[in-house]
Amino acid sequence: MAEGESEVRWDGLCSRDSTTRDTALETIRQIILRKSECLRSVKETPYRPPDEFSNAVSLDELNKLLAHLLMLSKRCPFKDVREKSEFILKSVQELGIRIPRPLGHGPSRFIPEKEILQVGSEDAQMHALFADSFAALGRLDNITLVMVFHPQYLESFLKTQHYLLQMDGPLPLHYRHYIGIMAAARHQCSYLVNLHVNDFLHVGGDPKWLNGLENAPQKLQNLGELNKVLAHRPWLITKEHIERLLKAEEHSWSLAELVHAVVLLTHYHSLASFTFGCGISPEIHCDGGHTFRPPSVSNYCICDITNGNHNVDEMQVSSAGNISVSDAFFEVEALMEKMRQLQECRDEEEASQEEMASRFEIEKRESMFVFSSDDDEGTPARDVSRHFEDTSYGYKDFSRHGMHVPTFRVQDYCWEDHGYSLVNRLYPDVGQLIDEKFHIAYNLTYNTMAMHKDVDTSMLRRAIWNYIHCMFGIRYDDYDYGEINQLLDRSFKVYIKTVVCTPEKVTKRMYDSFWRQFKHSEKVHVNLLLIEARMQAELLYALRAITRYMT
């Protein structure tokens, strides 16, 4: 953390007491104005002695503080902090110092800003949730503002994340954030990496570790292999992976530490999926979230204005193609009809166990051939790739090149009967929190589908969840996998597989092209199902390996 930035204490702004916040804001105002005046005097006196220059505040240092103030003016749930932050920025501007402005159009690149709840317009219940989140992290991040479409889930998510990162647990705080960085970096998720780099430094982490995984302690370096396999090919995890971590002499992990690490890795792999799946924008105070350049007429050529292209949002043609409203309407009607027909078939006859097993194998095999047209191999940026090893290692379908991985039968090892109790035993209360989050995501419904109300969506939600687990080789004996092809069309399968397996390759075109008549809140709901199903799949493979090691 920069010297000047550490001089400013933001913690007081997280208090629920307005007097405490006011005192903190006044201190911040004085420090920032003093630095601004110092910088202005440097600009106005070009021929100052070298020693006076060395004492002057750096522009980079001040800009970081101003970017943080900009974030507070837009994202703090406390009105007094938003207003005072804006006032301080204007005071700095009056001194002739350039102040930042936000880049982009809200928390998501995929969802119009006007459809997302604006900070300051929330009701009392949501305000309490926002205040809790802000008090815990010192920010109200864009992930929270997109998840807010589903408050019940958001509350469970924030409670679980807070426990994993900040409450008593086997791992020290800086290890937790570093593991978050390692996990997010596997998917080149610079959004999460940047957030946790700041958090890592804030809790006293060694900046040298951020120069690359090879600079971190050997104990964390040893976790790199598990991180890699868990993120991209979790079906390959064996008890040998676990044994190597638990029996590494002075660099050994305890069982409790390892369970904490596994939960963190799966949490951040899944959160990377959500970040890309919902097109989460960079945070206002992070790189890419703000600019100090003055606003231009717009981001396009002046000739565009004469051509009538003066409102980009309105002029943009959907990247999904020119789909008529009636076509999208009929897609919804067709899906509703398929759900009705499948329900009738269920009532009339039940497939044999042999037929169910055969349908699973067919769906598992077909899922290998679902990929997007722009599914090319990308090279991760250096600033992210340094946090993990073997950058060429990525997702591979498990039956490629004739390699067969046995089907993982949930009847033999499942979250409810095995994983939950193992996590709770080694890391108390976390199993309960994760279980609650799984159940909320799986059972969440408003009984709506696009323009239809009073709809039982359980069949559709189960198809989505089970399709994800099918891609990971996980089979439910009591589920008819023939339903998946009936309910999930190709564009939806492409989106699901990309979000879950290679989230860094998600595009707005993919997001726009599935469920074209559905609301954004429903697409966010889909993403909640995707990330929780993915997290559970990873956990099942890792926890089964731990169980096998223990027995």
Buried (B, 14 or more C-beta within 10 A) or exposed (E): EBEBBEEBEBEBBBBEEEEBBBEBBEEBBEBBBEBBBEBBEBEEEEEEEEEEEEEBBBBEBBBBBBBBBBBBBBBBBBEEBBEBBBBBBEBBEEEEBBBBBBBBBBBBBBBEBEEBBEBBEBEEEBBBBBBBBBBBBBBBBBBBBBBBBBBEBBBBBBBBBBBBBBEEBBBEBBBBBBBBBBBBBBBBBBBBBBBBBBBBBBBEBBEEBBEBBEBBEEBBBBBBBBBBBBBBBBBBBBBEBBEBBBEEEEEBBEBBBBBBBBBBBBBBBBBBBBBBBBBBBBBBBBEBBBBEEEEEEEEEEEEBEEEEBEEEEEEEEEEBEEBEEEEBBEBBEEBBEBBEEBEEBEEEEEBEEEEBBBBBBBBBEBBBEBBBEEEEEEEBEEBBBBBBBEBEBBBBBBBEEEEEBEBBBBEEBBBEEBBBEBBBEBBEBBBBBBBBBBEBBBEBBEEBBBEBEEBEBEBBBBBBBBBBBBBBBBBBEEBBBBBBBBBBBEBBBBBBBBBBBBBBBBBBBBBBBBBBBBBBBBBBBBBBBBBBBBBBBBBBBBBBBBBBBEE
